[in-house]
Each structure stands twice: as structure tokens, then as C-alpha cells.
Amino acid sequence: MCGIIGYVGAQESVPILLEGLRRLEYRGYDSAGIAVLNGSGIRIEKAAGKISILEKLIGSSQPAGTLGIAHTRWATHGEPNTLNAHPHSDCKGRLAVVHNGIIENYTTLKTALANEGHHFTTDTDTEVIAHLIEKFYTGNLETAVASALALLTGTYGLAVISVDEPRKIVGARHGSPLVVGICADNEYILASDVSAVIRHTNQVVYLDDEEMVVITPAGIQTSNLRREAVSKKVEIVDWDLEHIEKAGFDHFMLKEIFEQPQSLRNTLRGRLMIEEGTARLGGLNMTVPELRGIDRVVLTACGTSWHASLIGEYLIEELARIPAEVEYASEFRYRNPLLAPGTVVLAVSQSGETADTLAAMREATRKGARVLGVCNAVGSTIARESGGGVYIHAGPEIGVASTKAFTSQVAALTLFTLYLGRLGELSPELGAALTRELAVIPDKVEEILAGHDSVREIAKAYARHDNFLYLGRGVNFPVALEGALKLKEISYIHAEGYPAAEMKHGPIALIDDNMPVVFICTQDSAYEKVLNNMEEVRTRKGKIIAVATEGDTHVASKADHVLYIPRTLGLLTPLLSVIPLQLLAYYVAVERGCDVDQPRNLAKSVTVE
């Protein structure tokens, strides 16, 4: 959500800044802007809409300068227009600020500053920061920034430059991520995440909350907001630019759907102990007695990660025989949850930066619970602040609608459950059966993807419908939720997921010959019940798309279209049944001409409330 890029070095900054902005597009945005120190002042250019509009605005008259900052904005305060686009400046136009986050007390600060004679030109909360820094500036930018930040309530990741110190960028974070890329030849890049840095270097420093960085060609200095020096470790990013290119696919989302066999192999690699019927997880940082002492698991997450967590709940209770529950992180953080000794909290987040999940994790920690992270981004805040956890190793995910991260999260939660279960009552025989089947799940995903053209044809038939219903039972109910979410995210079709049995408690009133209903109807313990639900839809002339087990001919007599998946163990079905639903959402969105990778109003990593 929003993106920051800053550069200082010997090269012209504008091409680097614009390229960085393009790498950050996936985070979601509605305007973009750039500020460059050109020797005589700061040149600011900004525009509503796509980065391409900003590029056309700059045209051939790119501002010269080897230091600059740039931003993609996702509107919170103030309309998404050119006026409110970042960067923002002070009264004298001698400094520029870009900011991710929300300043909660900006109204009070704005009133006080206006009374002191400051003139505001935008509707944003960010502009307050620029005027506060102006107020405190006496010749040292980082001191002024620290003084300004001391008055702010809310979240921020920011970068500041000043005409009076033309070789310096000051960055700071509280609740919104920032990373510094250390390049060759005394060049440095400040960014919201490593995707904007990786073309130039794989050496990075991650800022933690309440930290500040001062960047000049001579190096970087990190401190806390009290200006006390903080030593930081240089991390090595273990993926390269190839991972964030489309590699011949039309969209990142499609590429990432097709990457799932490999991303699942990466999640499982080195962790399956088939002969012992268990899993190996080295990052939990819990002893065997501590793990055996777990008597309750709480999973907290948002969006797609919440759906993966629901599947985790089924797995943990069925296989490990430990009570589990799933909490929306946005609700958990504002309740007064009961977290008794013996409770472990799993914070599940692809980015490791989701604001609500991070706040929920901190609340659980404050209450004395043991917190483990399940995330994709190495070096993320959740990864660093949790007591241990499981990296899903799905690789960078650029498409806003999560696909490969979902299946890798489910796989990681399955490994965690398997390990926990084998420390308890789970038999070696069932453990071995699960590990053997997990090992071949990536191959079965490849089989499904090979039939993607059949999904495309179904999508063409239903792309102009305005409502969909997704139904599943048991462990496939969360898959129905996830399928509906994917469709609404990228095609803007109203779609709802329900437990199939709940159809009779309301949604059945919506069913007619214009209502497509997607059933996950695999041959498991709920199979006959789901067939009955399908019959209820048929009698009301609803159009049925079924996800079914390979070889099941009976379901074809009740459905208008069938998408088959290979047979697997019942509890592992979500790893397969979700794939056709991802493809269906993708192809429907393409048929409707939607912006698949950057759907309107959405952001990849939600770092504000």
C-alpha cells in the first residue's frame, strides 16, 4: 500500500526513481510523484493515475539531479488527485516529504500550525509532516525530522530531502516498512520493499519501528528516534530480478498461478520426513516439551491469509487434536482476548507487514502469549518480531490477488500440524500417508494447470454475470470463501462464499437461471451432502460449476460444467481445489477487460488501518 523510493549516488536519479516506482506498482496506488534536487532547488512533478502519466508529464525535460525521492499514493486522506499526490512540501518549498501511513492527529497539528502562519495547499495528512519539519529545522535535517515525529500519532514510513542539505535523504518508520539497498560506488536506495531495490543490489538493511536512517554518498547512519546510534545487520536477498518479471505471461497473477508447483516444492523442501511420518521445522524456536504443552492455537490474519488460517484450524483440530480458532486480526487487536498459558498465536501474513496482523501479534505478545509468524517475506516485521515461525518460501508475489502465497500458507500450516500431531496422538501410519501425499501435491497441481484451457472456456460463458455463489463443506468451505474473494477482487463481480448447508438459510433466495453457483464437490466425507445441495440449486434453475474429483462421472449429471482435480487425502484437498477457482477468477477478469494485477482500490500489502 503506497510505495516509496529514494536514491542518492552519482547517477541521474530520475530513471532509477521511475523504474523503482514501476516495481512498486503492485502495492496499489492512484497517483504518483517525484522530487529531485537539481542544484538550485527542488523540482516536484506529480500526477493522478498511472506512472505512465507521470512519465509523459516529465517527458524529455527530466529534472537533472543525483538525489531524489518518489512515491505512489493510495488515497486515505484527500481525494486521489494531482493536488494530493506526494511529494509534499513546506511553505518555502525547501524540503519535500513522501509518506506511507496515516497520521491520526493531523487535524490538531494542522490547526496549530495554521495558527502559527503555515499555509496548507492539500487535503492530506502528510502535508502536516512537511510543515512540522520546517518548523523545527535549524540546519540539521535528521534532528528536525526526529522532533517532528515525536509529535505524530499514527503510522509512517517516510523519506525527506532538503535544499539546504543536498546530499542527504532522511528516512524513518513506525508501522510502515522501509529498507535501504546498499549498492556499489557509494550509491544507496531507500524503498518500501526490496522489489524496488533488487535490480541494483541484493544487500539490504531493514529498518525496525522507531528507527531512522540518514543516507549520504558517504554511507548510512541508523539510529532510534532519540538519535541514539543503532547497529544494523546487512541482509542478503536470496532472489533476483527474474523472480519479479512476467516471464512471458500476460499478467503476474497468471504467472504466479502457474508457479504454484514450484512454490509448493519450495515450501515443502527439506521439511518432509516420510519414513518417520512427520515434518522438520527448524524455525519454531520451541522445545519439544513446550510444543507438547500447547493446549490452544489461535490463528490471526486478514483476507486470503485468513482463509488459509481457517483451513489450518480444521487441520490442527483434526490431526493434532488441539482446540484452534481463527480471528480476524482487525478485530483481535481491539478486543481483550483471553490468552491463557499454553496458547500459541500464529500470525499469518504473506508480506509480514500487514498492519492489523502486526498489531494483533503485538497485542498477543503483550498479553504473554507465545507468538509464531507464518509469512513469506524474509526480513519482514512479523518475521523479526515473532518468537519463531515458518517461512513459506513462495518467492515474491507481485499480483495483488494472492495465489501462490495461499497454497504455500496452507502447506506450511499442514507441516506445522503434522509436526505437532506427531508429538501427540497422530499415528505414524497416518503421518506417513500425509507426508507421502504432500510430496506429490505439486505434481498434481501441474496436472490441473495443464487443463487451464477448459477453465478459460467456462469463464467466457459466465464473464457477464454480476453475481456468483461459492459453496463448500468442511475443509473446502474456506476454499469457497477464497474462490469468491478472488473473483470479486479482480473482476468486480459480487461473489459470496458459504458453507453449502447454509445455502438454505438465506442464499437460496437468490438462485435463479442468472445465478452461477460454484460447488466444491470432491469425494470426501461430505460428498453426498454436497450432491444434495447441488440438486437443490438445479431445481431452481441455477447454473452449476462443480470442482470434482477425477473419475467422478456422477457429479456431471448434476452440474452444467465440471472442473476435475486429482484424487488426494481429504484434508489436503484445498491445495488442489483452489487452483481451478484461481484460474476461473483470472480468466473472467480478462474477459471483462479488468486490470488483473492492479485491481481498483486494492493494495498488495495493507499497511494502514
JOGI-V733513 format. One record per residue. N is the residue number from 1. D_CENTER is the distance of its C-alpha to the mean C-alpha in Angstrom with 1 decimal. Layout:
BEGIN
N&D_CENTER + N&D_CENTER
END
This chain:
BEGIN
1&9.1 + 2&12.6 + 3&13.5 + 4&16.5 + 5&18.8 + 6&22.2 + 7&25.0 + 8&28.3 + 9&30.8 + 10&33.6 + 11&32.1 + 12&31.7 + 13&28.4 + 14&27.7 + 15&26.9 + 16&24.5 + 17&22.8 + 18&22.6 + 19&21.3 + 20&18.6 + 21&17.6 + 22&17.4 + 23&15.0 + 24&12.8 + 25&13.3 + 26&10.1 + 27&8.5 + 28&10.9 + 29&14.4 + 30&17.9 + 31&20.2 + 32&20.7 + 33&23.3 + 34&25.0 + 35&27.6 + 36&30.0 + 37&32.9 + 38&35.8 + 39&38.7 + 40&40.1 + 41&37.2 + 42&33.6 + 43&32.9 + 44&30.0 + 45&28.9 + 46&26.3 + 47&25.7 + 48&23.9 + 49&22.0 + 50&20.8 + 51&21.3 + 52&24.1 + 53&26.0 + 54&25.7 + 55&27.0 + 56&29.9 + 57&30.7 + 58&31.1 + 59&32.9 + 60&35.5 + 61&36.0 + 62&33.1 + 63&33.6 + 64&34.9 + 65&33.6 + 66&32.0 + 67&29.7 + 68&27.1 + 69&23.8 + 70&21.6 + 71&18.8 + 72&16.7 + 73&16.7 + 74&14.9 + 75&17.8 + 76&18.2 + 77&21.9 + 78&24.1 + 79&24.0 + 80&22.0 + 81&25.1 + 82&26.6 + 83&28.2 + 84&25.1 + 85&23.1 + 86&22.7 + 87&24.5 + 88&26.8 + 89&30.2 + 90&33.0 + 91&36.4 + 92&38.0 + 93&35.2 + 94&35.4 + 95&31.7 + 96&28.3 + 97&25.0 + 98&21.4 + 99&19.0 + 100&15.5 + 101&15.6 + 102&18.3 + 103&21.9 + 104&23.2 + 105&26.8 + 106&27.1 + 107&29.8 + 108&32.1 + 109&31.6 + 110&32.1 + 111&35.3 + 112&36.7 + 113&36.0 + 114&37.6 + 115&40.6 + 116&40.9 + 117&41.1 + 118&37.6 + 119&37.0 + 120&33.6 + 121&32.8 + 122&29.3 + 123&27.7 + 124&24.7 + 125&24.1 + 126&23.5 + 127&27.1 + 128&28.3 + 129&26.9 + 130&28.9 + 131&32.1 + 132&31.7 + 133&31.5 + 134&34.5 + 135&36.3 + 136&36.0 + 137&36.4 + 138&39.7 + 139&39.1 + 140&36.2 + 141&32.7 + 142&30.8 + 143&33.3 + 144&32.8 + 145&29.0 + 146&29.3 + 147&31.9 + 148&29.8 + 149&26.7 + 150&29.0 + 151&29.5 + 152&26.0 + 153&24.3 + 154&20.6 + 155&17.6 + 156&17.7 + 157&16.8 + 158&19.8 + 159&22.3 + 160&25.9 + 161&28.9 + 162&32.6 + 163&35.7 + 164&37.7 + 165&35.7 + 166&34.8 + 167&33.5 + 168&30.9 + 169&27.3 + 170&26.2 + 171&22.6 + 172&21.4 + 173&18.4 + 174&18.1 + 175&14.7 + 176&13.0 + 177&12.5 + 178&15.3 + 179&16.6 + 180&20.1 + 181&21.1 + 182&24.7 + 183&26.5 + 184&30.1 + 185&33.0 + 186&31.8 + 187&28.8 + 188&25.5 + 189&22.2 + 190&20.0 + 191&16.4 + 192&13.0 + 193&11.8 + 194&13.8 + 195&13.3 + 196&15.8 + 197&18.1 + 198&18.4 + 199&21.1 + 200&23.3 + 201&22.8 + 202&21.1 + 203&22.4 + 204&20.1 + 205&20.4 + 206&17.6 + 207&18.6 + 208&18.4 + 209&18.8 + 210&22.3 + 211&22.8 + 212&24.2 + 213&24.9 + 214&27.9 + 215&27.8 + 216&31.0 + 217&32.4 + 218&34.1 + 219&30.9 + 220&28.4 + 221&29.2 + 222&26.8 + 223&27.8 + 224&26.9 + 225&27.6 + 226&31.2 + 227&31.6 + 228&32.2 + 229&31.2 + 230&28.3 + 231&28.3 + 232&25.1 + 233&24.5 + 234&23.8 + 235&21.0 + 236&21.1 + 237&18.1 + 238&18.9 + 239&17.6 + 240&19.1 + 241&19.0 + 242&19.8 + 243&16.5 + 244&14.9 + 245&17.9 + 246&18.4 + 247&21.4 + 248&23.5 + 249&21.1 + 250&21.0 + 251&17.3 + 252&14.2 + 253&13.3 + 254&16.8 + 255&16.7 + 256&13.7 + 257&15.5 + 258&18.6 + 259&17.1 + 260&16.6 + 261&20.1 + 262&19.5 + 263&16.0 + 264&17.7 + 265&20.7 + 266&18.7 + 267&17.3 + 268&20.8 + 269&22.8 + 270&25.3 + 271&24.2 + 272&26.5 + 273&30.0 + 274&31.7 + 275&35.3 + 276&34.4 + 277&32.1 + 278&29.3 + 279&26.2 + 280&26.0 + 281&23.2 + 282&24.2 + 283&21.4 + 284&22.0 + 285&24.7 + 286&26.7 + 287&30.3 + 288&31.5 + 289&33.5 + 290&30.4 + 291&28.4 + 292&31.5 + 293&31.7 + 294&28.4 + 295&29.5 + 296&26.4 + 297&22.7 + 298&20.2 + 299&16.6 + 300&14.3 + 301&10.8 + 302&9.3 + 303&9.0 + 304&8.8 + 305&8.6 + 306&11.7 + 307&13.4 + 308&13.1 + 309&14.5 + 310&17.3 + 311&18.3 + 312&18.4 + 313&20.7 + 314&23.1 + 315&23.2 + 316&23.9 + 317&26.6 + 318&28.2 + 319&28.2 + 320&28.2 + 321&30.1 + 322&28.2 + 323&27.3 + 324&23.6 + 325&21.7 + 326&18.2 + 327&17.4 + 328&15.0 + 329&13.8 + 330&14.8 + 331&18.2 + 332&18.6 + 333&18.5 + 334&21.3 + 335&23.5 + 336&25.9 + 337&24.8 + 338&27.4 + 339&26.4 + 340&29.6 + 341&30.3 + 342&29.2 + 343&25.8 + 344&22.7 + 345&19.3 + 346&16.2 + 347&13.0 + 348&10.3 + 349&6.6 + 350&4.8 + 351&4.4 + 352&7.5 + 353&7.6 + 354&6.9 + 355&10.4 + 356&11.8 + 357&11.0 + 358&12.3 + 359&15.2 + 360&15.9 + 361&16.1 + 362&18.4 + 363&20.5 + 364&20.9 + 365&22.0 + 366&24.3 + 367&25.9 + 368&26.6 + 369&24.4 + 370&23.2 + 371&19.4 + 372&17.6 + 373&14.0 + 374&12.3 + 375&9.5 + 376&9.0 + 377&9.4 + 378&13.1 + 379&14.2 + 380&11.3 + 381&12.7 + 382&12.2 + 383&13.7 + 384&16.5 + 385&17.4 + 386&17.4 + 387&20.8 + 388&19.7 + 389&17.4 + 390&16.2 + 391&14.1 + 392&13.1 + 393&13.9 + 394&12.2 + 395&12.3 + 396&10.1 + 397&8.1 + 398&9.0 + 399&9.4 + 400&7.5 + 401&8.7 + 402&7.3 + 403&10.6 + 404&11.5 + 405&8.8 + 406&10.4 + 407&13.8 + 408&13.3 + 409&12.1 + 410&15.2 + 411&17.3 + 412&16.5 + 413&17.3 + 414&20.4 + 415&21.5 + 416&21.2 + 417&23.2 + 418&25.7 + 419&26.3 + 420&26.8 + 421&28.9 + 422&31.2 + 423&31.9 + 424&33.2 + 425&34.8 + 426&33.0 + 427&35.7 + 428&35.8 + 429&36.5 + 430&33.5 + 431&31.3 + 432&32.8 + 433&32.3 + 434&28.6 + 435&28.2 + 436&30.3 + 437&28.3 + 438&24.9 + 439&26.4 + 440&27.1 + 441&24.0 + 442&22.6 + 443&26.0 + 444&25.9 + 445&22.6 + 446&24.4 + 447&27.2 + 448&25.1 + 449&23.6 + 450&27.2 + 451&28.0 + 452&25.3 + 453&28.2 + 454&29.3 + 455&26.0 + 456&26.3 + 457&29.8 + 458&28.8 + 459&26.1 + 460&28.9 + 461&31.0 + 462&28.5 + 463&26.5 + 464&28.6 + 465&28.3 + 466&26.7 + 467&25.9 + 468&24.8 + 469&25.0 + 470&23.3 + 471&25.2 + 472&25.0 + 473&26.6 + 474&25.9 + 475&23.0 + 476&22.4 + 477&22.0 + 478&18.3 + 479&18.2 + 480&20.0 + 481&17.4 + 482&14.6 + 483&17.0 + 484&17.8 + 485&14.2 + 486&13.8 + 487&17.1 + 488&16.8 + 489&13.5 + 490&15.1 + 491&18.8 + 492&19.2 + 493&21.4 + 494&21.9 + 495&21.1 + 496&21.3 + 497&21.0 + 498&23.8 + 499&25.7 + 500&28.5 + 501&31.2 + 502&29.9 + 503&30.6 + 504&34.2 + 505&33.1 + 506&32.2 + 507&30.2 + 508&33.3 + 509&34.8 + 510&32.5 + 511&33.5 + 512&35.9 + 513&36.4 + 514&33.6 + 515&30.9 + 516&29.0 + 517&28.1 + 518&25.9 + 519&27.0 + 520&25.7 + 521&29.2 + 522&29.3 + 523&32.4 + 524&31.6 + 525&33.3 + 526&32.2 + 527&33.3 + 528&36.6 + 529&35.0 + 530&32.4 + 531&35.3 + 532&37.1 + 533&34.2 + 534&34.2 + 535&37.9 + 536&37.4 + 537&35.2 + 538&37.7 + 539&40.6 + 540&38.9 + 541&38.3 + 542&34.5 + 543&33.0 + 544&31.5 + 545&28.9 + 546&28.9 + 547&26.8 + 548&29.6 + 549&30.8 + 550&32.6 + 551&36.3 + 552&36.1 + 553&38.6 + 554&39.2 + 555&35.9 + 556&36.8 + 557&39.7 + 558&37.5 + 559&34.6 + 560&34.8 + 561&32.3 + 562&31.1 + 563&28.2 + 564&29.2 + 565&27.2 + 566&29.0 + 567&30.4 + 568&28.7 + 569&28.9 + 570&28.0 + 571&25.2 + 572&23.5 + 573&23.7 + 574&20.1 + 575&19.2 + 576&21.5 + 577&21.8 + 578&18.2 + 579&18.9 + 580&21.4 + 581&19.4 + 582&16.5 + 583&19.4 + 584&21.1 + 585&18.3 + 586&18.0 + 587&21.8 + 588&22.4 + 589&20.1 + 590&22.0 + 591&25.3 + 592&24.5 + 593&23.8 + 594&20.2 + 595&17.8 + 596&15.6 + 597&13.0 + 598&13.0 + 599&13.9 + 600&15.7 + 601&14.5 + 602&10.7 + 603&8.0 + 604&4.8 + 605&4.0 + 606&6.8 + 607&9.2 + 608&12.3 + 609&14.0
END
